[in-house]
Amino acid sequence: ILSECTEQPIDKILEDSERDFFMSPQEAIDYGLIDEIVTPTKHEKK
């Protein structure tokens, strides 16, 4: 499923999942894991 959704080769996904593999939000977009970065908005107290 990950290979199909991310368009990454299965071997790369297996290699990356064998260890801790941290990435920035932009790297996750580039890898194909996420579609967009959501930035929280500031809520004002009433």
C-alpha positions in Angstrom: 0.0 0.0 0.0 2.8 2.5 0.9 4.6 1.8 -2.3 1.5 2.4 -4.4 0.5 5.6 -2.5 4.0 7.1 -2.2 5.3 5.9 -5.6 8.4 4.8 -3.8 10.0 1.4 -4.6 9.2 -1.4 -2.2 12.9 -1.9 -1.4 13.3 1.8 -0.4 10.2 1.6 1.9 11.6 -1.6 3.5 15.0 -0.1 4.0 13.5 3.1 5.5 11.2 1.2 7.8 14.0 -1.0 9.3 15.3 1.8 11.5 14.2 5.1 13.0 13.6 7.4 10.0 12.7 10.9 10.8 11.8 13.5 8.3 10.6 17.1 8.2 7.1 18.0 7.0 8.5 19.0 3.6 10.5 15.8 3.3 7.3 13.9 4.1 5.6 15.7 1.2 8.5 14.9 -1.1 8.5 11.3 -0.1 4.7 11.1 -0.8 3.6 10.3 2.8 1.5 13.4 3.3 -0.4 15.8 0.9 0.0 19.1 2.8 1.3 20.7 5.9 -1.4 22.1 8.2 -0.4 25.1 10.3 -2.4 25.6 13.5 -4.3 28.9 13.7 -4.3 31.0 16.8 -7.6 31.1 18.6 -8.5 34.2 20.6 -10.0 33.8 24.0 -13.5 35.3 24.3 
